[in-house]
Amino acid sequence: MNEKSTSVVNIASREAVLKRKLRRHLRAIGFSKSRNGELQIEGEGKEIVRALHRFQREDRIKENKDFLATRAPRLFHHFASGKNIDLSKISPVIERISSGTQHGDLFRLASLTWSVPVSNGFGRRLRYLVWDENNGRLIGLIAIGDPVFNLAARDRLIGWSSKDRSARLVNIMDAYVLGAVPPYNQLLGGKLVACLLRSRELYEDFGSAYGNTTGIISGEGKKARLLAVTTSSSMGRSSVYNRLKLDGVQYMESIGFTGGWGHFHIPDRLFVELRDYLRDIDHSYADQHRFGQGPNWRLRTTRAALAALGFKEDMLRHGIKREVFISRLAANADEILRSGKGTPDTASLLSIKEIAGLATQRWMQPRAKRRPEYRDWTVDDLMGLFGSQSRQMQSRLAQQGSHGNSSAAM
């Protein structure tokens, strides 16, 4: 058998193995095929979504096992126990962070507590830790990045043409990480964190970072203003973002649902194999990278690999429709995005401290009275969220304590 024939046989063998792995994985997380060959899943609700993401989260924890064992234990003192929280004195501040720093590690650790693994974001990115200045503990996380180019609910709302969208999408960001960590999440702290998207500090910080920016693809200079931030609920219909209103001002508005397409059910380890397969067949999508390809690069690459393997495009229709929300930082955001004309009306933007005062009074204090069990939450409970890695972290934390190296809070 000559070299070319051997290569063809090897590729065919790889295709067969990869197909089996994909089918086996989809069955394992709960998918089956309908009569017409489409993916389907029995049941609905948040527990189904968590179950679908379970393998993806387990993979993410395994990928981070060295980080969790060696670096995470030094960061746990930044998290609150329930007894650390004084509802009458909660005082949020945001801190922009960078990768490769201790607080960058803290962001990484906190995001690993999410039951649905978070994205790394695309293009322009701003990441924040939300601190409770009163006790020096972490309340939650905010990360905003470039939005997807095609988002039907957003585009219908604004009513722009493809050309207008290309010119003015620079004024919108997407919150790809947004929420509170335990035990603040038990007190509806997620609502507080979500409201901070519409804060004067975030608006001004974006202006400082990206007010004069150059389009990656167009190469044109653009005076960007943060007119709106979109986000979507990972659990279908959102109980956190709905009815998000303070002092008569709407902080989040539901604008529709995604179509139930995507790639979250294709885990990282299989995506790597799909890209390797595209390289084997010299496909043009094999070595596309995030930079310059936009937020849809992974979706396009996955679709190309599945098509090359002979699967229907319907394999990317997972059927989990996420509720889409928009937070307008300018009262006239829609008009400016549609026409490209006008000065942002940001008169109603409040400071983080002002938002916190309203949010704690409306949501967090009443919740604390109804659900006082948040006070029983401890850092040991937090470590339990990391499954098989928790024992190693507890051991390392105990060693640090015995050597007198445990750090104080911020």
Buried (B, 14 or more C-beta within 10 A) or exposed (E): EEEEEEEEEEEEEBBEEBBEBBBEBBEEBBBEBEEEEBBBBEEEEBEBBBEBBBBBBBBBBEEBEEBBBEBBBBBBBBBBBBEBBEBEEBBBBBBBBEEEEEBBBBBBBBBBBBEBBBBEBBBBBBBBBBBBBBBBBBBBBBBBBBBBEEBEBBBEBBEBEEEBBBBBBBBBBBBBBBBBBBBBBBBBBBBBBBBBBBBBBBBBBBBEBBEEBEBEEEEEEBEBBBBBBBBBBBBBBBEBBBEBBBEEBBBBBBBBBBEEBBBBBBBEBBBEBBBEBBEBEEBEBBEBEEEEBBBBBBBBBBBBBBEBBEBEEBBBBBBBBBBBBBBBBBBBBBBBBBEEEBEBBBEBBBEBEBBBBBBBEBBBBBBBEEEEEBBEBBBEBBBEBBEEBBEBBBEBBEEBEEEEEBEEBB
